[in-house]
Amino acid sequence: MSSRTCPDWPMLMEVAPELQFMHYTVAEAKLPSDALAELQDVSLQDVAVCADLDHNVFYAEHTDPKVAEALRGSHWFELREWATRGPGTASGLS
């Protein structure tokens, strides 16, 4: 486990064991351009996103609220949405 691993990892493993949530700055995460366009008044080096970058899933509780809102308008999923209505439902999660 790295220092970037989300401290809520035990709960996250119960909800989505196939995902790996890490903490990043928005600049590090290289988020989609449509989401970045919504963040004009945000320092991309100073705000955090908790996400599995490979699966385009973020954990809203550990993500800056402005970033979470911008991601909701993109092709990304919030964890609970991913597990209940998105690709995570294929693995039998609810």
C-alpha positions in Angstrom: 0.0 0.0 0.0 1.4 3.4 -0.9 1.0 6.7 0.9 -1.4 7.8 -1.9 -3.8 4.9 -1.1 -7.1 6.2 0.2 -7.4 5.7 3.9 -10.9 4.4 3.4 -9.6 1.4 1.5 -11.2 -1.2 3.7 -14.7 0.1 2.9 -13.8 0.8 -0.7 -12.7 -2.9 -1.1 -16.1 -4.0 0.1 -17.9 -1.9 -2.4 -15.6 -2.4 -5.4 -12.8 -4.9 -4.8 -11.5 -4.6 -8.4 -10.8 -0.9 -8.1 -7.7 0.8 -6.5 -8.4 4.3 -5.2 -5.5 6.6 -4.8 -5.2 10.3 -4.0 -3.9 12.7 -6.7 -3.8 16.4 -7.4 -6.1 17.2 -10.4 -3.0 18.0 -12.4 -1.5 14.5 -11.7 -4.8 12.8 -12.5 -5.0 14.1 -16.1 -8.8 14.4 -16.0 -10.9 14.7 -19.1 -10.8 18.1 -20.9 -14.6 18.6 -20.4 -14.2 18.3 -16.7 -11.1 20.5 -16.6 -13.0 23.2 -18.5 -15.4 23.4 -15.6 -12.5 24.1 -13.1 -11.3 27.5 -14.4 -11.2 29.0 -10.9 -9.4 26.0 -9.3 -5.6 25.5 -8.8 -5.0 22.1 -10.4 -1.9 21.6 -8.2 -3.8 22.3 -4.9 -7.1 20.3 -5.1 -7.4 16.6 -4.7 -9.2 13.8 -6.4 -9.6 10.3 -5.0 -9.9 8.0 -7.9 -9.2 4.8 -9.8 -7.7 6.4 -12.9 -7.8 3.2 -14.9 -11.5 2.7 -14.6 -12.6 6.4 -14.5 -14.2 6.2 -11.1 -13.9 8.7 -8.3 -14.8 8.7 -4.6 -16.7 11.9 -3.9 -16.1 11.9 -0.2 -12.4 12.4 -0.7 -12.6 14.6 -3.8 -12.8 18.4 -3.9 -16.5 19.2 -4.4 -15.9 21.3 -7.5 -13.9 18.5 -9.0 -16.6 16.0 -8.2 -19.2 18.1 -9.8 -17.1 18.6 -12.9 -16.5 14.8 -13.1 -20.2 14.1 -12.8 -20.7 16.0 -16.1 -18.1 13.8 -17.8 -17.9 10.1 -18.7 -16.5 9.3 -15.2 -18.5 7.5 -12.5 -18.8 8.3 -8.8 -18.1 5.1 -6.8 -21.7 4.5 -5.7 -23.0 5.2 -9.2 -20.4 2.8 -10.7 -21.4 0.1 -8.2 -25.2 0.4 -8.5 -25.9 1.5 -12.1 -22.6 1.5 -13.9 -20.0 -1.1 -15.0 -19.6 -2.3 -11.3 -23.0 -3.9 -11.5 -21.6 -6.6 -13.8 -19.5 -8.0 -10.9 -22.6 -8.6 -8.8 -22.3 -5.5 -6.6 -25.4 -3.6 -5.4 
